[in-house]
Amino acid sequence: MRKLQASDIRDLNLLKHYRIIRRWACRNNKLNDADLELLIYFDCMGMFTKQDFKIGTYAYSWDNRRWNKLIKDGWVVVYRNYNRTTQKYNIYKVSLKCKQLIARMYRIMLGDEDIPTSSRNSIMLGKTYTDKVLITAIKNVNNDKNR
């Protein structure tokens, strides 16, 4: 089996439109950038503990409510509960909703799918100047056939 090289990833243009795709995902799912990137990190880990969460947040801005918000909004779910005898801590995993969002982001990065331009996309309402700039950027991403 051939080892993946840095040039292979560059040739895929995987990160070419990452910023626009990330902004679309954050705006339409009421997440901030750090939350989304942390969820991508957890998705790569599979199962994790609250201690893994603490380790993972060192690279992001401090948000005391992040953990509870991710659980309350259904991005992180309990895989195995604490039971005071044999299980000393909960084990968590990302929810199906989170896995679907991340998979959709990957499909958009690879060019298999376009960023939605319907009115369900809150950016497409164009309420602010930033939204209007993002609309143009989204149209450019969707028109780029070399993603």
DRENBAMI-713943 format. One record per residue: residue number from 1; x, y, z of N, C-alpha, C in turn. Coordinates in nm, 2 decimals. Example, Ala and Ser with C-alpha at 12.3 -4.5 7.8 and 13.67 -1.06 7.14 Angstrom:
2
- 1/1.32/-0.57/0.78/1.23/-0.45/0.78/1.32/-0.33/0.78
- 2/1.28/-0.22/0.71/1.37/-0.11/0.71/1.29/0.00/0.79
//
This chain:
147
- 1/0.08/-0.12/0.00/0.00/0.00/0.00/0.09/0.12/0.00
- 2/0.05/0.22/-0.08/0.13/0.34/-0.10/0.10/0.44/0.01
- 3/0.20/0.50/0.07/0.18/0.60/0.17/0.14/0.73/0.11
- 4/0.04/0.80/0.18/-0.01/0.93/0.13/0.09/1.04/0.15
- 5/0.12/1.11/0.05/0.22/1.22/0.06/0.15/1.36/0.07
- 6/0.22/1.46/0.11/0.17/1.59/0.12/0.12/1.64/-0.02
- 7/0.19/1.61/-0.12/0.16/1.65/-0.26/0.02/1.59/-0.30
- 8/-0.01/1.47/-0.25/-0.14/1.41/-0.29/-0.25/1.49/-0.23
- 9/-0.24/1.54/-0.11/-0.34/1.62/-0.05/-0.35/1.75/-0.12
- 10/-0.24/1.81/-0.16/-0.24/1.94/-0.23/-0.31/1.92/-0.37
- 11/-0.28/1.81/-0.44/-0.34/1.78/-0.57/-0.49/1.76/-0.56
- 12/-0.54/1.72/-0.44/-0.69/1.70/-0.42/-0.76/1.84/-0.40
- 13/-0.68/1.94/-0.38/-0.73/2.08/-0.34/-0.83/2.07/-0.23
- 14/-0.80/1.98/-0.13/-0.89/1.96/-0.02/-0.91/2.08/0.07
- 15/-0.81/2.16/0.09/-0.82/2.28/0.18/-0.84/2.41/0.10
- 16/-0.86/2.40/-0.03/-0.87/2.52/-0.11/-0.99/2.61/-0.06
- 17/-1.10/2.56/-0.03/-1.22/2.64/0.00/-1.26/2.61/0.15
- 18/-1.17/2.56/0.23/-1.21/2.52/0.37/-1.27/2.63/0.45
- 19/-1.21/2.75/0.43/-1.26/2.87/0.51/-1.41/2.90/0.48
- 20/-1.45/2.90/0.35/-1.59/2.93/0.32/-1.68/2.82/0.36
- 21/-1.63/2.69/0.35/-1.72/2.58/0.39/-1.73/2.58/0.54
- 22/-1.63/2.61/0.61/-1.64/2.62/0.76/-1.73/2.73/0.80
- 23/-1.73/2.84/0.74/-1.82/2.95/0.77/-1.96/2.91/0.75
- 24/-1.99/2.85/0.63/-2.12/2.80/0.60/-2.17/2.70/0.71
- 25/-2.09/2.61/0.75/-2.13/2.51/0.85/-2.15/2.57/0.98
- 26/-2.07/2.66/1.02/-2.09/2.73/1.15/-2.21/2.81/1.16
- 27/-2.23/2.89/1.05/-2.35/2.98/1.05/-2.48/2.90/1.05
- 28/-2.49/2.79/0.98/-2.62/2.72/0.96/-2.64/2.62/1.08
- 29/-2.54/2.60/1.16/-2.56/2.51/1.27/-2.53/2.57/1.41
- 30/-2.53/2.70/1.41/-2.51/2.78/1.53/-2.39/2.73/1.62
- 31/-2.28/2.71/1.55/-2.15/2.68/1.61/-2.05/2.79/1.59
- 32/-1.95/2.79/1.67/-1.84/2.88/1.63/-1.72/2.80/1.58
- 33/-1.62/2.87/1.52/-1.51/2.80/1.46/-1.44/2.69/1.55
- 34/-1.42/2.73/1.67/-1.35/2.64/1.76/-1.44/2.52/1.79
- 35/-1.57/2.54/1.81/-1.66/2.42/1.83/-1.65/2.32/1.72
- 36/-1.66/2.38/1.59/-1.66/2.29/1.48/-1.53/2.21/1.46
- 37/-1.42/2.28/1.48/-1.29/2.22/1.47/-1.27/2.11/1.58
- 38/-1.32/2.14/1.70/-1.31/2.05/1.81/-1.40/1.92/1.77
- 39/-1.51/1.94/1.71/-1.60/1.83/1.67/-1.53/1.74/1.57
- 40/-1.46/1.81/1.47/-1.38/1.73/1.37/-1.27/1.65/1.44
- 41/-1.20/1.71/1.54/-1.10/1.64/1.62/-1.16/1.52/1.69
- 42/-1.28/1.54/1.75/-1.34/1.42/1.82/-1.39/1.32/1.72
- 43/-1.44/1.36/1.60/-1.48/1.26/1.50/-1.36/1.17/1.46
- 44/-1.25/1.23/1.45/-1.13/1.15/1.42/-1.09/1.05/1.53
- 45/-1.12/1.09/1.65/-1.08/1.01/1.77/-1.18/0.89/1.78
- 46/-1.30/0.91/1.75/-1.40/0.80/1.77/-1.46/0.82/1.91
- 47/-1.41/0.74/2.01/-1.46/0.75/2.14/-1.36/0.84/2.22
- 48/-1.41/0.92/2.32/-1.33/1.00/2.40/-1.39/1.03/2.53
- 49/-1.31/1.08/2.63/-1.36/1.11/2.76/-1.35/1.26/2.78
- 50/-1.40/1.30/2.90/-1.40/1.44/2.93/-1.26/1.49/2.94
- 51/-1.16/1.41/2.98/-1.02/1.44/2.99/-0.97/1.47/2.85
- 52/-1.01/1.39/2.75/-0.97/1.41/2.61/-1.02/1.55/2.56
- 53/-1.14/1.58/2.61/-1.20/1.71/2.57/-1.11/1.82/2.63
- 54/-1.07/1.81/2.75/-0.98/1.91/2.81/-0.85/1.92/2.74
- 55/-0.79/1.81/2.70/-0.67/1.81/2.62/-0.69/1.88/2.48
- 56/-0.80/1.84/2.42/-0.83/1.90/2.29/-0.86/2.05/2.28
- 57/-0.90/2.10/2.40/-0.94/2.25/2.40/-0.82/2.34/2.42
- 58/-0.70/2.28/2.45/-0.58/2.37/2.47/-0.55/2.46/2.35
- 59/-0.59/2.41/2.23/-0.55/2.49/2.11/-0.66/2.59/2.07
- 60/-0.77/2.60/2.15/-0.88/2.69/2.12/-0.90/2.79/2.22
- 61/-0.98/2.89/2.19/-1.01/2.99/2.29/-1.09/2.93/2.40
- 62/-1.07/2.99/2.52/-1.14/2.93/2.64/-1.29/2.96/2.64
- 63/-1.37/2.86/2.66/-1.51/2.88/2.67/-1.56/2.78/2.77
- 64/-1.59/2.84/2.89/-1.63/2.76/3.00/-1.76/2.67/2.98
- 65/-1.84/2.72/2.89/-1.97/2.65/2.86/-1.97/2.56/2.74
- 66/-1.86/2.55/2.67/-1.85/2.47/2.55/-1.90/2.33/2.56
- 67/-1.84/2.26/2.66/-1.88/2.11/2.68/-2.03/2.09/2.70
- 68/-2.09/2.17/2.79/-2.23/2.16/2.82/-2.31/2.20/2.70
- 69/-2.27/2.30/2.62/-2.34/2.34/2.50/-2.34/2.23/2.40
- 70/-2.22/2.17/2.38/-2.21/2.06/2.28/-2.30/1.94/2.31
- 71/-2.31/1.91/2.44/-2.39/1.80/2.48/-2.54/1.84/2.47
- 72/-2.57/1.96/2.52/-2.71/2.00/2.52/-2.77/2.01/2.38
- 73/-2.69/2.06/2.28/-2.73/2.08/2.14/-2.72/1.95/2.06
- 74/-2.68/1.84/2.12/-2.68/1.71/2.06/-2.56/1.68/1.97
- 75/-2.45/1.75/1.98/-2.33/1.73/1.90/-2.25/1.61/1.96
- 76/-2.25/1.60/2.09/-2.18/1.49/2.16/-2.28/1.41/2.24
- 77/-2.27/1.28/2.23/-2.36/1.20/2.31/-2.28/1.10/2.39
- 78/-2.34/1.05/2.50/-2.28/0.95/2.59/-2.28/0.81/2.52
- 79/-2.16/0.75/2.51/-2.16/0.62/2.45/-2.17/0.51/2.56
- 80/-2.10/0.54/2.67/-2.11/0.44/2.79/-2.11/0.53/2.92
- 81/-2.21/0.50/3.00/-2.23/0.58/3.12/-2.14/0.53/3.24
- 82/-2.11/0.62/3.33/-2.04/0.60/3.45/-2.13/0.52/3.54
- 83/-2.08/0.42/3.61/-2.17/0.34/3.70/-2.11/0.32/3.84
- 84/-2.01/0.39/3.88/-1.95/0.39/4.02/-1.88/0.27/4.06
- 85/-1.89/0.16/3.98/-1.81/0.04/4.02/-1.71/0.00/3.92
- 86/-1.75/-0.04/3.81/-1.65/-0.08/3.71/-1.62/0.03/3.61
- 87/-1.71/0.12/3.58/-1.69/0.22/3.48/-1.67/0.35/3.56
- 88/-1.54/0.40/3.56/-1.51/0.52/3.65/-1.54/0.65/3.58
- 89/-1.58/0.65/3.45/-1.60/0.78/3.38/-1.69/0.75/3.26
- 90/-1.76/0.85/3.21/-1.84/0.84/3.09/-1.75/0.83/2.97
- 91/-1.79/0.76/2.87/-1.72/0.77/2.74/-1.82/0.83/2.64
- 92/-1.77/0.92/2.56/-1.85/1.00/2.47/-1.82/0.97/2.32
- 93/-1.90/1.00/2.23/-1.88/1.00/2.09/-1.96/1.11/2.03
- 94/-1.92/1.15/1.90/-2.00/1.25/1.83/-2.13/1.19/1.78
- 95/-2.23/1.27/1.78/-2.36/1.22/1.74/-2.37/1.20/1.59
- 96/-2.48/1.13/1.55/-2.51/1.11/1.41/-2.52/1.25/1.33
- 97/-2.58/1.34/1.40/-2.59/1.48/1.34/-2.46/1.54/1.31
- 98/-2.36/1.52/1.40/-2.23/1.57/1.38/-2.16/1.50/1.27
- 99/-2.17/1.37/1.27/-2.10/1.29/1.17/-2.15/1.32/1.03
- 100/-2.28/1.35/1.02/-2.34/1.39/0.89/-2.29/1.52/0.84
- 101/-2.28/1.62/0.94/-2.23/1.75/0.90/-2.09/1.74/0.85
- 102/-2.00/1.67/0.92/-1.86/1.66/0.89/-1.85/1.59/0.75
- 103/-1.92/1.48/0.73/-1.92/1.41/0.60/-1.96/1.50/0.49
- 104/-2.06/1.58/0.52/-2.11/1.68/0.41/-2.00/1.78/0.38
- 105/-1.93/1.83/0.48/-1.82/1.92/0.46/-1.71/1.86/0.37
- 106/-1.68/1.73/0.40/-1.58/1.66/0.32/-1.63/1.64/0.18
- 107/-1.76/1.61/0.16/-1.81/1.60/0.02/-1.80/1.73/-0.05
- 108/-1.83/1.84/0.02/-1.82/1.97/-0.05/-1.68/2.01/-0.08
- 109/-1.58/1.97/0.01/-1.44/2.00/-0.02/-1.39/1.92/-0.14
- 110/-1.44/1.80/-0.15/-1.40/1.71/-0.26/-1.47/1.75/-0.39
- 111/-1.58/1.83/-0.39/-1.65/1.87/-0.51/-1.76/1.77/-0.54
- 112/-1.80/1.68/-0.46/-1.91/1.59/-0.48/-2.04/1.65/-0.46
- 113/-2.04/1.76/-0.38/-2.17/1.83/-0.35/-2.14/1.98/-0.34
- 114/-2.24/2.06/-0.37/-2.23/2.21/-0.36/-2.28/2.26/-0.23
- 115/-2.23/2.38/-0.19/-2.29/2.45/-0.08/-2.43/2.49/-0.11
- 116/-2.53/2.46/-0.03/-2.67/2.49/-0.06/-2.68/2.64/-0.08
- 117/-2.76/2.68/-0.18/-2.79/2.82/-0.21/-2.94/2.85/-0.19
- 118/-3.01/2.76/-0.13/-3.16/2.78/-0.11/-3.17/2.88/0.01
- 119/-3.30/2.92/0.04/-3.32/3.01/0.15/-3.31/2.95/0.28
- 120/-3.30/2.81/0.29/-3.27/2.74/0.42/-3.13/2.77/0.46
- 121/-3.04/2.81/0.37/-2.90/2.85/0.41/-2.92/3.00/0.46
- 122/-2.89/3.02/0.59/-2.91/3.15/0.65/-2.83/3.26/0.59
- 123/-2.72/3.22/0.53/-2.63/3.32/0.47/-2.70/3.38/0.34
- 124/-2.77/3.30/0.27/-2.83/3.34/0.15/-2.94/3.45/0.16
- 125/-2.98/3.48/0.29/-3.08/3.58/0.31/-3.01/3.72/0.29
- 126/-2.88/3.73/0.30/-2.81/3.85/0.27/-2.84/3.97/0.36
- 127/-2.86/3.94/0.48/-2.90/4.05/0.57/-2.79/4.15/0.60
- 128/-2.66/4.10/0.61/-2.55/4.19/0.64/-2.45/4.19/0.52
- 129/-2.36/4.29/0.53/-2.26/4.30/0.43/-2.17/4.17/0.42
- 130/-2.14/4.12/0.54/-2.06/3.99/0.54/-2.14/3.88/0.47
- 131/-2.27/3.87/0.49/-2.35/3.77/0.42/-2.34/3.79/0.27
- 132/-2.34/3.91/0.22/-2.34/3.94/0.08/-2.21/3.90/0.02
- 133/-2.10/3.92/0.10/-1.97/3.88/0.05/-1.96/3.73/0.05
- 134/-2.01/3.66/0.15/-2.01/3.52/0.16/-2.09/3.46/0.04
- 135/-2.20/3.52/0.00/-2.28/3.47/-0.11/-2.20/3.46/-0.23
- 136/-2.12/3.57/-0.26/-2.04/3.57/-0.37/-1.93/3.46/-0.36
- 137/-1.87/3.44/-0.24/-1.77/3.34/-0.22/-1.83/3.20/-0.24
- 138/-1.95/3.18/-0.19/-2.02/3.05/-0.21/-2.05/3.02/-0.35
- 139/-2.09/3.12/-0.43/-2.11/3.10/-0.57/-1.98/3.06/-0.64
- 140/-1.87/3.13/-0.60/-1.74/3.09/-0.66/-1.70/2.95/-0.63
- 141/-1.72/2.91/-0.50/-1.69/2.77/-0.46/-1.77/2.67/-0.55
- 142/-1.90/2.70/-0.56/-1.99/2.61/-0.63/-1.95/2.60/-0.78
- 143/-1.90/2.71/-0.84/-1.86/2.72/-0.98/-1.73/2.66/-1.00
- 144/-1.64/2.64/-0.90/-1.51/2.59/-0.92/-1.52/2.44/-0.94
- 145/-1.48/2.40/-1.06/-1.49/2.26/-1.10/-1.36/2.18/-1.06
- 146/-1.26/2.25/-1.02/-1.13/2.19/-0.98/-1.12/2.17/-0.83
- 147/-1.23/2.15/-0.76/-1.22/2.14/-0.61/-1.17/2.00/-0.58
//
